[in-house]
Amino acid sequence: MEKIAYFDCSTGIAGNMCLGAILSAGMPLKELLAQLKGLGLEDEYEFTVAHVKRQEQAATSVTIKLGHAHGHRHLPDIEALIQRANLPDRVVQWSLAIFRELAAAEAAVHGIPAEQVHFHEVGATDALIDVVGTCLGLHWLGVDRMVCSPLPVGGGTVKAAHGRLPVPAPAVLELFRRAQVPIYSNGINRELVTPTGAAIATSLCESFGPPPAMVLQQVGLGAGSHDLPMPNILRLWIGTDAAAIADRSSSVHNHRAGHSPGHSHSDGHSHSDGHSHSDGHSHSDGHSHDHHHDPAGNTPEPQPGYTESVVELQTQLDDLTPQAIGYLYDVLFQAGALDVFTQAIGMKKNRPGILLTVVCTQANQAACQSRLFAETTTLGVRCTLQQRRTLYRTWRSVNTVYGAVDIKAGLATPQGPALNLQPEYETCAQLARDQGVGWKRVQWAAIAAAQALYTQQDWPLQPPEPQGTKPSAPGG
């Protein structure tokens, strides 16, 4: 059964707050410290845990006090430390993704390659402990997917290695932009989201918005370092997919209905020893291991991509000038729409009309609805919450005889393989015009180059190049 983590960040997110929430949610401190030893940094820091109160609410506080300074570390140094630390594969993948995203943001801010970004002695060691420790905790808790709330921007200034910086710090602002994070002001002028916290959220969380439907099992409370006008606590909600539980309950009810009274048989049979064995067996280590066996006893192929919630907005229009539709597409995509499309329909009194459909996230629902009311003649919009399965997406640039073309890849997992490869239209069109050749010829060359690259290696998720943002890809 899928386990979900929701980061509730009403006062922001930082690496030490994540660690506090992880420990509060149940991971033993002894086990966390034992696994962190694999990094070989024990002489560089002191790990302190305290139970504190923020506005009279109890939470767990973690402090990483630095001792022996290592000096500057670059991204390759940090990658090497993580890769040789004998960590679980998923922890390695998550940790590398976080540091690569953080390095890419810093690189964009400073105008240098990501490999040249150096993590200062003030931040390199504690960032490593924060990131790897958080990933270890999420792995120990058995988390399958993560969602984060919208993030507060904070305000004021913060002291950094090169002087004082405005809040949000430039790297945090870049991480917000790259991940298209919904942000807002809660009126608190402090640094609320640190670069490490932002990188954890934007690298691990599949979406930003309200809590997903789940059955809540645990709550971890990680304290921030300062007292604020509201409780400075990161709340980590851990639960299981509510839809899956409903499906299982229905299946159990139907299965039991076919048996005589007194014998309770579920997907996981009830035995006299008192242990319940389900599709994902419950073990003494506290983790739920999801095997998903089918009735024939076979283990099906894992589903590519991930599931997320989207909102479908619909309205019929029969009195709107056609010129407005093209403009409407642009403003809806600017408001965060994932996809917009129209269908021809017949309406009352035999009037021809269109059915306008907008697909968006819950975080952008209000903005898209506002555009529909402002730019069309509609008097009402229907809203439906849906679940969709989507591939992970990343971009690569490939070289062709006509020039470089950006390729959008749809990945089964964040580490590959690539299931879909699609050249960017505008690049192909511009090259076709410049070279005086057909657009299809450029597209075919780009696909061939991408396929050749794909046969050599999987396409792990990598941050976009600093030179610009790729357009969002529609897809219902």
C-alpha positions as CSV (number, residue, x, y, z in Angstrom):
1,M,0.0,0.0,0.0
2,E,1.4,3.4,-1.0
3,K,2.7,5.5,1.8
4,I,2.5,9.3,1.4
5,A,4.4,12.1,3.2
6,Y,3.0,15.6,3.3
7,F,5.3,18.5,4.3
8,D,3.1,21.1,6.0
9,C,5.3,24.2,6.0
10,S,3.3,27.1,7.5
11,T,6.5,28.6,8.8
12,G,8.8,27.3,6.1
13,I,11.3,24.4,5.8
14,A,14.9,23.9,6.7
15,G,17.1,20.9,6.8
16,N,17.3,20.7,10.6
17,M,13.4,21.0,10.8
18,C,13.2,18.0,8.5
19,L,15.5,16.0,10.7
20,G,13.5,17.0,13.8
21,A,10.3,15.9,12.1
22,I,11.8,12.6,11.0
23,L,12.9,11.8,14.6
24,S,9.6,13.0,16.0
25,A,7.8,10.7,13.5
26,G,9.5,7.7,15.0
27,M,13.0,7.0,13.5
28,P,15.4,6.0,16.3
29,L,18.2,8.5,16.8
30,K,20.7,5.7,17.3
31,E,19.9,4.2,13.9
32,L,20.0,7.5,12.2
33,L,23.5,8.3,13.6
34,A,24.7,4.8,12.8
35,Q,23.8,5.2,9.1
36,L,25.2,8.7,8.9
37,K,28.6,7.4,10.0
38,G,29.0,6.0,6.5
39,L,29.7,9.6,5.3
40,G,32.9,9.6,7.5
41,L,32.2,13.1,8.8
42,E,31.9,12.4,12.6
43,D,34.8,14.6,13.5
44,E,33.3,17.6,11.7
45,Y,30.0,18.0,13.6
46,E,28.1,17.4,16.8
47,F,24.5,16.2,16.5
48,T,22.2,17.5,19.3
49,V,18.5,16.7,19.8
50,A,16.2,18.5,22.2
51,H,12.5,18.6,23.0
52,V,11.4,22.2,22.8
53,K,8.2,24.2,22.7
54,R,7.2,26.7,20.0
55,Q,4.3,28.9,21.1
56,E,3.5,26.2,23.7
57,Q,3.5,23.4,21.1
58,A,6.0,20.6,21.7
59,A,8.4,19.7,18.9
60,T,11.8,18.1,18.3
61,S,14.7,20.4,17.6
62,V,17.9,19.3,15.9
63,T,21.1,21.3,16.0
64,I,24.2,20.5,13.9
65,K,27.2,22.1,15.6
66,L,30.2,22.2,13.4
67,G,33.6,21.4,14.7
68,H,36.6,20.5,12.5
69,A,36.2,22.5,9.2
70,H,36.9,20.6,6.0
71,G,37.0,23.6,3.8
72,H,35.2,24.1,0.5
73,R,33.5,21.1,-1.1
74,H,32.3,21.1,-4.8
75,L,29.5,19.0,-6.1
76,P,31.7,16.1,-7.3
77,D,33.2,15.9,-3.8
78,I,29.8,15.7,-2.2
79,E,28.6,13.1,-4.8
80,A,31.6,11.0,-4.0
81,L,31.0,11.1,-0.3
82,I,27.3,10.0,-0.8
83,Q,28.1,7.3,-3.3
84,R,30.7,5.6,-1.1
85,A,28.8,5.9,2.2
86,N,27.1,2.4,1.9
87,L,23.6,3.9,1.9
88,P,20.4,2.3,0.6
89,D,20.0,2.9,-3.1
90,R,16.9,5.1,-2.7
91,V,18.7,7.3,-0.2
92,V,21.6,7.7,-2.6
93,Q,19.3,8.7,-5.5
94,W,17.3,11.1,-3.4
95,S,20.4,12.7,-1.8
96,L,22.2,13.1,-5.2
97,A,19.1,14.7,-6.7
98,I,18.8,17.2,-3.9
99,F,22.4,18.3,-4.1
100,R,22.4,18.5,-7.9
101,E,19.3,20.6,-7.8
102,L,20.8,22.9,-5.2
103,A,24.1,23.2,-7.2
104,A,22.1,23.9,-10.4
105,A,20.3,26.8,-8.6
106,E,23.5,28.2,-7.2
107,A,25.1,27.9,-10.7
108,A,22.2,29.8,-12.3
109,V,22.6,32.6,-9.6
110,H,26.3,32.9,-10.0
111,G,26.5,32.2,-13.8
112,I,28.9,29.3,-13.5
113,P,28.7,25.5,-14.2
114,A,27.2,23.4,-11.5
115,E,30.4,21.5,-11.0
116,Q,32.2,24.7,-10.0
117,V,29.7,25.6,-7.3
118,H,31.5,25.3,-3.9
119,F,29.6,24.6,-0.7
120,H,31.3,26.7,2.0
121,E,32.7,25.0,5.2
122,V,29.8,26.7,7.1
123,G,27.2,24.8,5.1
124,A,28.8,21.8,3.4
125,T,28.9,19.5,6.4
126,D,25.6,20.4,8.0
127,A,23.9,20.4,4.6
128,L,25.2,16.8,4.0
129,I,23.9,15.7,7.4
130,D,20.5,17.5,6.8
131,V,20.0,16.1,3.4
132,V,21.2,12.5,3.8
133,G,19.6,12.3,7.3
134,T,16.3,13.4,5.9
135,C,16.5,10.9,3.0
136,L,17.4,8.1,5.5
137,G,14.4,9.0,7.6
138,L,12.0,9.0,4.7
139,H,13.3,5.7,3.6
140,W,13.0,4.3,7.1
141,L,9.4,5.5,7.4
142,G,8.7,3.6,4.1
143,V,7.6,6.7,2.2
144,D,6.7,6.1,-1.5
145,R,5.7,9.7,-2.6
146,M,5.8,13.2,-1.2
147,V,3.7,16.3,-1.5
148,C,4.5,19.8,-0.1
149,S,2.3,22.7,0.9
150,P,2.8,26.1,-0.8
151,L,5.8,27.8,0.8
152,P,6.0,31.2,2.6
153,V,8.6,33.6,1.2
154,G,9.6,35.3,4.4
155,G,11.4,38.7,4.3
156,G,14.2,40.9,5.5
157,T,17.8,39.9,5.0
158,V,20.1,37.0,6.0
159,K,23.8,36.8,6.6
160,A,25.6,34.6,4.0
161,A,29.2,33.7,3.1
162,H,29.5,36.7,0.8
163,G,27.6,39.2,2.9
164,R,23.9,39.9,3.6
165,L,21.4,38.8,1.1
166,P,17.7,39.6,0.6
167,V,15.1,36.9,1.7
168,P,14.3,34.7,-0.1
169,A,17.9,34.1,-0.8
170,P,18.8,34.1,-4.5
171,A,19.3,30.3,-4.6
172,V,15.9,29.8,-2.9
173,L,14.2,32.1,-5.3
174,E,15.7,30.2,-8.2
175,L,14.6,26.9,-6.8
176,F,11.1,28.3,-6.4
177,R,11.1,29.4,-10.1
178,R,12.5,26.1,-11.4
179,A,10.0,24.0,-9.7
180,Q,7.1,26.5,-10.2
181,V,6.4,26.4,-6.4
182,P,3.2,28.2,-5.3
183,I,4.5,30.9,-2.8
184,Y,2.8,33.5,-0.6
185,S,3.6,35.8,2.3
186,N,2.5,35.0,5.8
187,G,3.7,38.4,7.1
188,I,6.8,37.1,8.9
189,N,10.0,38.9,7.9
190,R,12.5,36.2,8.6
191,E,14.3,33.6,6.6
192,L,11.7,30.9,6.5
193,V,12.9,28.7,3.7
194,T,16.6,27.9,3.6
195,P,18.4,26.7,0.4
196,T,18.7,23.2,1.8
197,G,15.0,23.1,2.8
198,A,14.0,24.4,-0.6
199,A,16.2,21.8,-2.4
200,I,14.7,19.0,-0.3
201,A,11.1,20.1,-1.1
202,T,11.6,20.8,-4.8
203,S,13.6,17.6,-5.5
204,L,11.6,15.1,-3.6
205,C,8.0,16.4,-3.7
206,E,5.9,15.6,-6.8
207,S,3.5,18.5,-6.3
208,F,2.8,21.5,-4.1
209,G,-0.7,22.2,-2.8
210,P,-3.2,21.0,-0.2
211,P,-2.8,17.6,1.5
212,P,-3.5,14.6,-0.7
213,A,-6.3,12.2,0.3
214,M,-4.8,9.9,2.9
215,V,-5.4,8.0,6.1
216,L,-3.2,9.7,8.6
217,Q,-0.9,7.4,10.6
218,Q,1.9,9.5,12.1
219,V,2.8,13.2,12.5
220,G,6.4,14.4,13.0
221,L,7.0,17.9,14.4
222,G,10.3,19.5,13.6
223,A,11.1,22.8,15.4
224,G,12.7,25.8,13.7
225,S,15.5,27.6,15.4
226,H,13.7,30.8,16.2
227,D,10.5,31.8,18.0
228,L,8.0,33.4,15.6
229,P,4.6,35.0,15.9
230,M,3.1,31.5,15.1
231,P,4.5,28.0,16.0
232,N,7.8,27.6,14.1
233,I,7.2,23.9,13.3
234,L,7.4,21.8,10.2
235,R,4.7,19.2,10.4
236,L,5.4,16.0,8.5
237,W,2.2,14.0,7.9
238,I,2.6,10.3,7.1
239,G,-0.3,8.3,5.9
240,T,-1.5,5.8,3.4
241,D,-3.5,6.3,0.2
242,A,-7.1,6.7,1.1
243,A,-8.4,5.4,-2.2
244,A,-6.3,2.3,-1.9
245,I,-7.7,1.6,1.6
246,A,-11.3,2.2,0.3
247,D,-10.7,-0.3,-2.6
248,R,-9.3,-2.8,-0.2
249,S,-12.2,-2.4,2.3
250,S,-14.6,-3.0,-0.6
251,S,-12.7,-6.0,-1.7
252,V,-12.6,-7.4,1.8
253,H,-16.3,-6.8,2.3
254,N,-17.2,-8.6,-0.9
255,H,-14.8,-11.5,-0.2
256,R,-16.3,-12.0,3.2
257,A,-19.8,-12.0,1.9
258,G,-19.0,-15.2,0.0
259,H,-18.0,-17.1,3.2
260,S,-20.0,-18.6,6.0
261,P,-20.2,-16.7,9.3
262,G,-17.3,-17.2,11.7
263,H,-14.6,-17.3,9.1
264,S,-12.9,-14.0,8.4
265,H,-10.8,-14.0,5.2
266,S,-9.3,-10.9,3.8
267,D,-6.6,-10.2,1.2
268,G,-4.3,-10.9,4.2
269,H,-5.8,-13.9,6.0
270,S,-6.5,-13.6,9.7
271,H,-4.7,-16.3,11.7
272,S,-5.0,-17.6,15.2
273,D,-1.5,-16.2,16.1
274,G,-3.0,-12.7,15.9
275,H,-0.8,-11.5,13.0
276,S,-2.4,-9.9,10.0
277,H,-0.8,-10.6,6.6
278,S,-1.8,-8.2,3.9
279,D,-0.6,-7.6,0.3
280,G,2.1,-5.5,1.9
281,H,3.2,-7.7,4.8
282,S,3.7,-6.1,8.2
283,H,7.1,-6.9,9.6
284,S,8.8,-6.3,12.9
285,D,10.8,-3.5,11.5
286,G,7.7,-1.4,11.3
287,H,7.7,-1.0,7.5
288,S,5.0,-1.9,5.0
289,H,6.5,-3.9,2.1
290,D,4.2,-3.7,-0.9
291,H,4.3,-6.8,-3.1
292,H,1.0,-6.5,-5.0
293,H,0.6,-10.1,-6.0
294,D,-2.1,-10.8,-8.5
295,P,-4.5,-13.8,-8.0
296,A,-2.3,-16.0,-10.2
297,G,0.6,-15.4,-7.9
298,N,2.6,-13.3,-10.4
299,T,4.2,-10.0,-9.5
300,P,3.1,-7.4,-12.2
301,E,5.4,-4.9,-13.7
302,P,5.7,-1.7,-11.6
303,Q,3.6,1.2,-13.0
304,P,5.7,3.9,-14.6
305,G,5.5,7.5,-13.4
306,Y,3.5,8.6,-10.4
307,T,0.0,9.5,-9.4
308,E,-1.1,13.1,-8.7
309,S,-4.3,15.1,-8.2
310,V,-5.4,17.5,-10.9
311,V,-8.5,19.6,-11.2
312,E,-10.6,19.7,-14.4
313,L,-12.5,22.9,-15.1
314,Q,-15.2,22.9,-17.7
315,T,-17.7,25.4,-19.2
316,Q,-19.8,25.7,-22.3
317,L,-19.7,28.8,-24.4
318,D,-22.0,29.9,-27.3
319,D,-21.7,33.7,-27.2
320,L,-18.0,34.3,-27.2
321,T,-16.1,35.7,-30.1
322,P,-13.6,33.2,-31.6
323,Q,-10.8,35.7,-31.4
324,A,-11.0,35.5,-27.6
325,I,-10.1,31.8,-27.5
326,G,-6.5,32.2,-28.7
327,Y,-6.0,34.9,-26.1
328,L,-7.6,32.8,-23.4
329,Y,-5.2,29.9,-24.1
330,D,-2.2,32.2,-23.3
331,V,-3.6,33.7,-20.1
332,L,-4.6,30.3,-18.8
333,F,-1.2,28.8,-19.4
334,Q,0.3,31.9,-17.6
335,A,-2.0,31.2,-14.7
336,G,-0.6,27.7,-14.4
337,A,-2.9,25.5,-16.5
338,L,-1.4,22.1,-17.4
339,D,-3.6,21.8,-20.5
340,V,-6.4,23.7,-22.3
341,F,-8.6,22.3,-25.1
342,T,-12.0,22.9,-26.8
343,Q,-14.6,20.6,-28.3
344,A,-17.4,21.6,-30.7
345,I,-20.9,21.0,-29.2
346,G,-24.5,21.8,-30.0
347,M,-26.3,23.8,-27.4
348,K,-29.9,24.8,-26.7
349,K,-31.9,26.3,-29.5
350,N,-29.5,24.5,-31.9
351,R,-26.8,27.1,-31.3
352,P,-23.3,25.9,-32.1
353,G,-20.9,26.3,-29.1
354,I,-17.7,25.0,-27.6
355,L,-16.9,23.0,-24.5
356,L,-13.8,24.6,-22.9
357,T,-11.7,22.3,-20.6
358,V,-8.8,23.4,-18.4
359,V,-6.6,21.0,-16.5
360,C,-4.6,22.4,-13.6
361,T,-3.3,21.7,-10.2
362,Q,-5.3,22.4,-7.1
363,A,-2.8,25.2,-6.2
364,N,-3.6,27.0,-9.5
365,Q,-7.4,26.3,-9.5
366,A,-8.4,29.7,-8.2
367,A,-6.2,31.6,-10.7
368,C,-7.5,29.6,-13.7
369,Q,-11.1,30.1,-12.6
370,S,-10.5,33.8,-12.2
371,R,-9.2,33.9,-15.8
372,L,-12.3,32.0,-17.1
373,F,-14.7,34.5,-15.5
374,A,-12.6,37.5,-16.5
375,E,-12.0,36.6,-20.1
376,T,-15.1,34.7,-21.2
377,T,-18.9,35.1,-21.1
378,T,-19.4,32.1,-18.8
379,L,-21.7,32.4,-15.8
380,G,-20.5,29.2,-14.2
381,V,-17.5,26.7,-14.1
382,R,-17.7,23.1,-13.1
383,C,-14.8,21.7,-11.1
384,T,-13.9,18.0,-10.8
385,L,-11.0,16.6,-8.8
386,Q,-9.3,13.8,-10.7
387,Q,-6.3,11.5,-10.4
388,R,-3.8,11.2,-13.2
389,R,-0.8,9.0,-13.9
390,T,2.1,11.0,-15.3
391,L,5.7,10.3,-16.3
392,Y,8.6,12.1,-14.7
393,R,9.9,14.8,-17.1
394,T,13.3,16.2,-17.9
395,W,15.1,18.0,-20.7
396,R,18.3,17.2,-22.7
397,S,19.9,19.0,-25.6
398,V,21.1,16.9,-28.5
399,N,23.2,17.9,-31.5
400,T,22.0,17.4,-35.1
401,V,23.4,18.4,-38.5
402,Y,21.0,21.4,-38.3
403,G,22.0,22.5,-34.8
404,A,21.2,21.8,-31.2
405,V,17.7,20.7,-30.3
406,D,16.1,20.4,-26.8
407,I,14.4,17.1,-26.2
408,K,11.7,16.5,-23.6
409,A,11.9,13.0,-22.1
410,G,9.2,11.2,-20.3
411,L,10.8,8.9,-17.7
412,A,9.4,5.8,-16.0
413,T,11.3,6.7,-12.8
414,P,13.5,9.7,-11.8
415,Q,16.5,7.6,-12.9
416,G,14.9,6.4,-16.2
417,P,14.4,4.7,-18.5
418,A,13.0,7.2,-21.0
419,L,9.7,6.1,-22.5
420,N,8.9,9.2,-24.6
421,L,11.2,11.5,-26.5
422,Q,9.9,14.7,-28.0
423,P,11.8,17.5,-29.7
424,E,10.9,21.0,-28.7
425,Y,8.7,22.4,-31.5
426,E,9.9,26.0,-31.5
427,T,13.6,25.0,-31.8
428,C,12.9,22.7,-34.7
429,A,10.8,25.3,-36.5
430,Q,13.5,28.0,-36.1
431,L,16.2,25.7,-37.3
432,A,14.0,24.6,-40.3
433,R,13.6,28.3,-41.2
434,D,17.2,29.1,-40.8
435,Q,18.5,26.1,-42.8
436,G,15.8,26.2,-45.4
437,V,14.7,22.6,-44.9
438,G,11.4,21.0,-43.9
439,W,10.4,21.0,-40.2
440,K,9.9,17.2,-40.2
441,R,13.5,16.7,-41.4
442,V,14.8,18.6,-38.4
443,Q,12.4,16.8,-36.0
444,W,13.5,13.4,-37.4
445,A,17.1,14.2,-37.0
446,A,16.5,15.3,-33.4
447,I,14.6,12.1,-32.5
448,A,17.4,10.0,-34.1
449,A,20.0,11.8,-32.1
450,A,18.0,11.4,-28.9
451,Q,17.4,7.7,-29.5
452,A,21.1,7.2,-30.1
453,L,21.8,8.9,-26.7
454,Y,19.1,6.9,-25.0
455,T,20.6,3.6,-26.1
456,Q,23.9,4.5,-24.4
457,Q,22.4,5.4,-21.0
458,D,19.2,6.0,-19.0
459,W,18.0,9.6,-18.6
460,P,18.1,10.4,-14.9
461,L,16.2,13.6,-13.9
462,Q,18.5,16.6,-14.3
463,P,17.8,20.2,-13.7
464,P,17.3,22.4,-16.8
465,E,20.2,24.3,-18.1
466,P,20.6,27.7,-16.5
467,Q,20.1,29.6,-19.8
468,G,16.3,29.5,-19.6
469,T,13.1,27.8,-18.6
470,K,11.5,25.2,-20.9
471,P,7.8,25.7,-21.6
472,S,5.4,23.6,-19.5
473,A,4.2,20.5,-21.3
474,P,0.5,20.1,-21.7
475,G,-0.9,16.7,-20.8
476,G,-4.2,15.7,-19.3
